[in-house]
């Protein structure tokens, strides 16, 4: 009996990728809540101040971005899978089936996060329009996988990675 290598395993369909992303969203919400709680405890409850408008400490959002980024990068580098990818039996690999390099993982993360730059439209278009722009951007990002022969999202094309079904 011959074993199938990662580069020979079937590409991950879009629906499976999106369901795994929902699972990861739950993990990210939990991480954000824990970091928020710890920061509130450390600052004695002064992380958010209110004087007519809510003000968040300048360092809080960058800290959350670093922690969430570390979750994805560490997961991809450690075993090629996030918590959401495990139950759906998918793994991110290089195009040749090998493990991601740290540079690839970082590039994949930055490319996947690019639609978040559309939040900068909020002052001119409003928060709702900016959020819709991000959603449409990510739909295009992942939707590309529906027409790509190897089912890669745009961030996979940029980072030269692929999602493969395993097992």
VENVENQUI-V952954 format. One record per residue. N is the residue number from 1. RES is the residue in one small letter. SS is DSSP state (@ for helix, = for strand, . for the rest). PHI is phi in whole degrees, -180 to 180 (* if undefined). BURIAL is # if it has 9 or more other C-alpha atoms within 8 Angstrom, else .. Layout:
N	RES	SS	PHI	BURIAL
N	RES	SS	PHI	BURIAL
This chain:
1	x	.	*	.
2	x	.	-97	.
3	x	.	-93	.
4	x	.	-97	.
5	x	.	-81	.
6	x	.	-60	#
7	x	.	-73	#
8	x	.	-99	.
9	x	.	-72	#
10	x	.	-68	.
11	x	=	-67	#
12	x	.	-78	#
13	x	.	-70	.
14	x	@	-58	#
15	x	@	-61	.
16	x	@	-69	#
17	x	@	-61	#
18	x	@	-69	.
19	x	@	-66	#
20	x	@	-62	#
21	x	@	-65	#
22	x	@	-64	#
23	x	@	-59	#
24	x	@	-65	#
25	x	@	-60	.
26	x	@	-64	.
27	x	@	-64	#
28	x	@	-65	#
29	x	@	-61	.
30	x	@	-63	.
31	x	@	-62	#
32	x	@	-62	#
33	x	@	-65	.
34	x	@	-65	.
35	x	@	-62	#
36	x	@	-62	.
37	x	@	-63	.
38	x	@	-61	.
39	x	@	-65	#
40	x	@	-63	#
41	x	@	-66	.
42	x	@	-65	.
43	x	.	-88	.
44	x	.	67	.
45	x	.	85	.
46	x	.	-101	.
47	x	.	-62	#
48	x	=	-118	#
49	x	=	-116	.
50	x	=	-129	.
51	x	.	-143	.
52	x	.	95	.
53	x	.	-135	.
54	x	=	-77	.
55	x	=	-123	.
56	x	=	-104	.
57	x	.	-52	.
58	x	.	-58	.
59	x	.	-91	.
60	x	@	-69	#
61	x	@	-65	.
62	x	@	-61	.
63	x	@	-62	.
64	x	@	-61	#
65	x	@	-63	.
66	x	@	-66	.
67	x	@	-67	#
68	x	@	-66	#
69	x	@	-61	#
70	x	@	-62	.
71	x	@	-58	.
72	x	@	-67	#
73	x	@	-63	#
74	x	@	-63	.
75	x	@	-64	#
76	x	@	-66	#
77	x	@	-78	#
78	x	@	-70	.
79	x	.	-142	.
80	x	.	79	#
81	x	.	-139	#
82	x	.	-88	#
83	x	@	-59	#
84	x	@	-71	#
85	x	@	-80	#
86	x	@	-63	#
87	x	@	-66	.
88	x	.	-94	.
89	x	.	53	#
90	x	=	-129	#
91	x	=	-140	#
92	x	=	-93	#
93	x	=	-137	#
94	x	=	-68	#
95	x	.	-59	#
96	x	.	-88	.
97	x	.	95	#
98	x	.	-81	#
99	x	.	-70	#
100	x	.	-67	#
101	x	.	-85	.
102	x	@	-56	.
103	x	@	-65	.
104	x	@	-64	#
105	x	@	-62	#
106	x	@	-66	#
107	x	@	-63	#
108	x	@	-62	#
109	x	@	-63	#
110	x	@	-63	.
111	x	@	-67	#
112	x	@	-67	#
113	x	@	-86	.
114	x	@	-53	.
115	x	@	-59	#
116	x	@	-64	.
117	x	@	-62	.
118	x	@	-68	#
119	x	@	-64	#
120	x	@	-65	.
121	x	@	-75	#
122	x	@	-53	#
123	x	@	-61	.
124	x	@	-97	.
125	x	@	-103	#
126	x	.	97	#
127	x	@	-63	#
128	x	@	-61	.
129	x	@	-64	#
130	x	@	-65	#
131	x	@	-65	#
132	x	@	-64	.
133	x	@	-62	#
134	x	@	-63	#
135	x	@	-61	#
136	x	@	-67	.
137	x	@	-60	#
138	x	@	-68	#
139	x	@	-62	.
140	x	@	-67	.
141	x	@	-58	#
142	x	@	-81	#
143	x	@	-61	#
144	x	@	-56	#
145	x	@	-63	#
146	x	@	-72	.
147	x	@	-108	.
148	x	.	-75	#
149	x	.	-61	.
150	x	.	-100	.
151	x	.	60	#
152	x	.	-90	#
153	x	.	-78	#
154	x	@	-61	#
155	x	@	-67	#
156	x	@	-72	#
157	x	@	-63	#
158	x	@	-63	#
159	x	@	-89	#
160	x	.	58	#
161	x	=	-125	#
162	x	=	-144	#
163	x	=	-102	#
164	x	=	-123	#
165	x	=	-76	#
166	x	.	-125	#
167	x	.	78	.
